[in-house]
């Protein structure tokens, strides 16, 4: 696989302007895409993690950190993935870790990776992969986390060949783990209205937008990332029945990346590409008209990372939950969340 990996080729002049205004020189570094998931097996998450007792302590951490940039071509610049970093850490009973490590090495063979002599690195063109096994993970030792005696860990780090993740980046998923389980917010008692005519009684007003405007623009819903990174087994329509992918023996992510990195990277960059190519929708244009008429005041409150409000010339107040360790473009700590009853 070649780095830069071209995501959008031959930008038009208007697309170059969009990049320069909203991505390359933006107030937030939207050329960085980052996400973290932590999944742990414990009593509080028993319904989704399968926890049944003290010997169930499986853990899975996934962290990705991508940088995009303009790549010169003969005709017009392209947008390329210039830095790739994917970290996958699992902790499980020793037998599962052994099977997992064997599967990783088999995937290297299928994908055409070459083992560097005398080292722990595997190379495939512009990608490198490091595999590290632990009887006791150093992060667990520092945090004094106690795990069942027969548990082991395996870390797999995949990066573009010229990228070395700094310590602060490598530490982020462990900071998220240490922050604990985040409970889902509970719905209050909102007043439901049959149509929007009642807004005339509350002029001027401020607006908070959700994912509806993004989906309308052709951007996948956020659960698409859960599918790409195999975070949850999304069988069935009830989210309370979606189980965490925890056992490394039932985790297909690394097999997909190592055997077909080009195809999987196309999925990894899917969300960024969709956000960049999206255009402001009629709903966003309607908000702009309301703003210009003085009926909408203040910035548009949003936790969307698609920049559509800004591209409609509306001021954004970005409210995506984030912690000091995850303050990036799409970075939010996708932690264990406790199931809640439907509203």
matplotlib code that plots the C-alpha trace (Angstrom):
import matplotlib.pyplot as plt

x = [0.0, 1.3, 1.4, 0.0, -3.1, -5.3, -8.7, -10.1, -8.2, -8.0, -9.7, -11.7, -10.8, -13.9, -12.9, -9.4, -11.1, -13.1, -10.0, -8.1, -11.0, -12.5, -10.0, -6.4, -6.4, -9.4, -9.8, -10.0, -7.6, -10.1, -7.3, -6.8, -9.3, -9.1, -11.3, -11.0, -13.0, -12.6, -14.6, -14.2, -15.9, -17.2, -20.4, -21.6, -21.6, -22.7, -25.6, -23.3, -20.0, -21.1, -19.6, -20.7, -18.1, -14.7, -12.8, -14.4, -12.1, -11.5, -10.6, -10.3, -8.8, -8.9, -7.3, -6.9, -5.2, -5.1, -3.7, -4.9, -3.2, -3.0, -0.9, 0.4, -0.4, 0.3, -3.1, -4.6, -3.9, -5.5, -6.4, -4.4, -4.0, -0.5, -0.1, -1.8, -1.8, -4.0, -3.5, -5.3, -4.8, -6.6, -6.4, -7.9, -7.2, -3.9, -5.3, -7.3, -4.2, -2.2, -4.8, -5.0, -1.3, -1.2, -4.0, -2.1, 1.0, -1.1, -2.6, 0.9, 1.6, -1.7, -1.2, 2.4, 4.1, 7.8, 9.4, 12.4, 15.4, 16.0, 13.2, 9.5, 8.5, 6.6, 6.7, 4.4, 5.5, 4.7, 3.2, 4.9, 3.4, 4.7, 3.4, 4.1, 2.9, 2.7, 2.3, 1.4, 0.8, 3.0, 0.0, -1.7, 1.4, 1.6, -2.1, -2.0, -4.9, -5.5, -6.5, -7.1, -3.8, -4.1, -4.8, -2.3, -2.2, -1.3, -0.7, -0.7, 0.4, 0.1, 1.6, 2.7, 6.4, 7.5, 5.2, 6.2, 3.3, 4.4, 4.0, 0.9, -0.9, 0.1, -1.2, -4.7, -6.5, -5.1, -6.3, -9.7, -9.6, -8.7, -11.6, -14.1, -17.5, -19.7, -23.4, -25.9, -27.9, -31.5, -34.2, -36.2, -39.8, -39.6, -42.7, -43.5, -45.1, -47.0, -45.3, -42.9, -45.5, -45.1, -41.6, -43.2, -44.0, -40.3, -38.5, -35.6, -34.3, -31.1, -30.7, -29.0, -28.6, -28.1, -27.1, -30.2, -28.6, -25.5, -27.4, -29.4, -26.1, -25.1, -22.7, -23.0, -24.4, -21.8, -22.6, -20.9, -17.6, -18.6, -19.1, -15.8, -13.8, -15.8, -16.6, -20.0, -21.8, -24.8, -27.2, -30.8, -32.5, -32.4, -29.2, -29.5, -28.8, -25.7, -22.8, -19.3, -16.6, -14.2, -12.7, -9.8, -10.8, -14.1, -12.5, -12.0, -10.5, -6.8, -7.4, -9.1, -6.4, -3.4, -4.7, -6.2, -4.9, -5.8, -9.5, -9.7, -8.1, -10.8, -13.3, -11.1, -11.2, -14.9, -16.2, -13.6, -14.3, -18.1, -17.7, -15.5, -17.7, -21.0, -22.7, -25.0, -28.5, -31.9, -32.2, -28.9, -29.9, -33.2, -31.3, -29.2, -32.3, -33.7, -30.3, -30.3, -33.8, -32.8, -35.0, -32.0, -29.4, -26.1, -23.9, -25.5, -24.9, -23.7, -21.7, -21.4, -17.9, -18.9, -18.5, -21.8, -23.0, -19.7, -19.9, -23.4, -21.8, -23.2, -21.1, -20.6, -20.5, -18.9, -20.1, -18.9, -18.0, -14.2, -11.6, -8.1, -6.8, -9.3, -9.5, -9.3, -11.5, -13.6, -12.0, -14.4, -13.9, -16.2, -16.2, -18.3, -21.8, -24.4, -27.6, -30.7, -34.4, -35.9, -37.5]
y = [0.0, 3.4, 6.4, 9.0, 7.0, 9.0, 9.6, 12.2, 12.7, 15.8, 18.4, 21.1, 24.7, 25.0, 21.9, 23.3, 26.4, 24.2, 22.5, 25.7, 27.4, 24.6, 21.8, 22.9, 26.2, 25.8, 26.8, 23.1, 20.7, 19.0, 17.4, 15.1, 12.3, 10.3, 8.0, 5.8, 2.9, 1.0, -2.1, -3.9, -6.9, -6.1, -6.3, -2.8, -3.9, -7.5, -7.2, -6.2, -7.7, -11.1, -10.7, -13.5, -13.4, -12.3, -14.4, -12.4, -9.4, -9.2, -5.8, -4.4, -0.9, 0.6, 3.9, 5.4, 8.7, 9.8, 12.9, 14.1, 16.7, 18.0, 15.8, 17.3, 15.5, 16.3, 18.0, 19.2, 18.4, 15.4, 14.8, 11.9, 10.1, 11.1, 9.6, 6.4, 5.1, 2.2, 0.7, -2.5, -3.9, -6.9, -8.6, -12.0, -15.6, -16.9, -19.5, -16.8, -14.6, -17.5, -18.2, -14.5, -14.1, -17.1, -15.6, -12.3, -14.1, -16.1, -12.8, -11.4, -14.3, -13.9, -10.1, -10.4, -8.7, -9.2, -9.7, -7.5, -9.6, -9.6, -7.2, -7.1, -5.2, -6.4, -4.3, -4.1, -1.3, 2.0, 0.3, -1.1, -3.2, -4.0, -6.9, -7.0, -9.7, -9.1, -11.3, -8.1, -5.0, -2.1, 0.2, -2.3, -2.4, 1.4, 1.7, -1.3, -3.0, -6.5, -9.1, -12.8, -14.7, -16.5, -13.3, -12.0, -9.0, -8.5, -5.1, -4.5, -1.1, -0.3, 2.9, 4.5, 3.8, 7.4, 8.2, 7.8, 8.5, 10.7, 9.6, 11.8, 10.0, 6.6, 7.4, 8.5, 5.2, 4.4, 7.8, 7.0, 3.6, 5.2, 7.7, 4.9, 4.0, 6.7, 6.3, 7.3, 10.5, 10.0, 11.7, 14.3, 15.4, 17.5, 19.1, 17.6, 19.8, 18.7, 21.3, 24.2, 27.0, 27.4, 28.7, 32.0, 32.5, 32.1, 34.5, 34.9, 31.4, 29.4, 26.0, 22.8, 20.3, 16.6, 13.9, 14.4, 17.2, 15.1, 12.0, 14.2, 15.3, 11.7, 11.3, 7.9, 7.8, 7.4, 3.7, 3.1, 3.6, 0.8, -1.4, -0.5, -1.0, -4.0, -2.4, -4.0, -7.1, -5.2, -8.1, -7.1, -3.7, -3.2, -1.4, -3.0, -6.4, -5.3, -7.1, -5.8, -7.5, -8.6, -12.0, -11.8, -15.1, -13.4, -10.1, -9.8, -6.3, -7.1, -9.9, -7.4, -4.8, -7.1, -9.3, -6.4, -3.1, -1.1, -2.3, -1.7, 1.8, 2.7, 2.0, 3.8, 7.0, 6.7, 9.1, 11.8, 11.6, 11.8, 14.9, 16.6, 15.9, 16.8, 19.9, 22.1, 20.8, 22.6, 22.3, 24.2, 26.8, 27.3, 27.9, 30.5, 32.3, 32.3, 33.7, 36.4, 37.4, 37.8, 34.9, 32.7, 34.1, 32.9, 30.1, 26.9, 24.3, 21.0, 17.9, 17.1, 17.2, 17.7, 21.5, 21.9, 24.8, 26.7, 26.0, 27.6, 30.7, 30.0, 30.3, 26.9, 26.0, 22.6, 20.5, 17.0, 15.5, 15.4, 15.1, 16.5, 13.3, 13.3, 16.9, 16.4, 16.6, 13.5, 12.4, 11.5, 8.8, 6.0, 4.3, 1.6, 3.0, 1.6, 0.5, 2.6, 1.9, 3.4, 6.8]
z = [0.0, -0.9, 1.4, 0.7, 0.0, -2.4, -1.0, -3.4, -6.7, -8.9, -6.8, -8.6, -7.9, -5.6, -3.7, -3.2, -1.7, 0.6, 1.8, 2.4, 4.2, 6.3, 6.6, 5.9, 7.8, 10.0, 13.6, 14.5, 12.9, 10.6, 8.7, 11.7, 12.1, 15.4, 17.3, 20.4, 21.6, 24.9, 25.6, 28.9, 30.4, 33.8, 35.9, 34.9, 31.2, 31.6, 29.2, 26.3, 27.4, 28.5, 32.0, 34.3, 37.1, 38.3, 35.7, 32.9, 32.4, 28.6, 27.2, 23.7, 22.9, 19.4, 18.6, 15.2, 14.3, 10.6, 9.0, 5.6, 3.3, -0.2, -2.5, -5.7, -8.9, -12.6, -13.1, -9.8, -6.2, -4.5, -0.9, 0.5, 3.8, 4.7, 8.2, 9.4, 12.9, 14.1, 17.6, 18.6, 22.1, 23.6, 26.9, 27.4, 28.7, 27.6, 25.2, 23.3, 23.0, 21.7, 19.0, 18.3, 17.8, 15.5, 13.4, 13.1, 11.9, 9.4, 8.2, 7.6, 5.3, 3.3, 3.0, 1.8, 4.8, 5.3, 8.7, 9.4, 10.5, 14.2, 15.0, 15.9, 12.8, 9.7, 6.5, 3.5, 1.2, 3.0, 6.1, 9.1, 11.9, 15.4, 17.5, 21.2, 23.6, 27.4, 30.4, 32.2, 30.2, 31.3, 31.4, 33.8, 36.0, 36.2, 37.0, 39.4, 37.6, 38.7, 36.1, 36.4, 36.7, 33.3, 31.3, 28.7, 26.3, 22.7, 21.2, 17.4, 16.1, 12.4, 11.0, 7.8, 7.4, 8.0, 10.9, 14.6, 16.9, 19.8, 23.4, 23.9, 21.0, 22.2, 25.7, 24.7, 24.8, 28.2, 29.5, 28.2, 29.9, 33.2, 32.9, 33.5, 32.1, 30.8, 31.4, 28.8, 29.3, 30.3, 28.4, 30.3, 29.6, 26.4, 25.0, 21.6, 19.0, 15.9, 13.6, 13.7, 13.7, 17.5, 16.9, 15.9, 19.6, 20.6, 18.3, 18.1, 19.0, 18.9, 17.2, 18.0, 15.1, 15.3, 12.8, 10.6, 8.6, 8.1, 7.0, 4.6, 3.1, 2.4, 5.4, 7.1, 10.6, 13.3, 13.9, 10.5, 12.3, 14.7, 11.7, 10.1, 13.2, 14.3, 17.7, 18.2, 16.9, 15.5, 15.1, 15.4, 15.6, 19.4, 20.4, 23.9, 22.2, 20.4, 22.0, 22.4, 20.2, 23.0, 22.4, 20.0, 18.5, 17.1, 16.1, 12.4, 12.3, 12.2, 9.7, 7.3, 7.7, 7.4, 4.5, 2.4, 3.6, 0.5, 0.7, 4.4, 4.2, 1.7, 4.6, 7.2, 5.1, 4.1, 6.8, 6.1, 2.3, 2.8, 5.1, 2.6, -0.4, 1.3, 0.3, 2.5, 2.4, 2.1, 5.9, 6.4, 3.8, 5.6, 8.8, 7.0, 5.8, 9.4, 10.6, 7.9, 8.8, 12.5, 13.7, 14.5, 16.8, 18.2, 16.8, 15.6, 18.4, 16.9, 17.7, 14.0, 12.5, 8.9, 8.8, 7.0, 9.3, 8.7, 5.0, 5.1, 6.6, 10.0, 13.1, 14.8, 18.5, 18.5, 21.4, 20.7, 24.1, 24.4, 27.1, 27.1, 25.6, 22.6, 21.4, 17.7, 14.5, 15.0, 18.2, 21.0, 23.4, 22.4, 25.7, 27.3, 27.7, 29.9, 28.1, 28.7, 28.2, 25.1, 25.6]

ax = plt.figure().add_subplot(projection="3d")
ax.plot(x, y, z, "-o")
ax.set_aspect("equal")
plt.show()
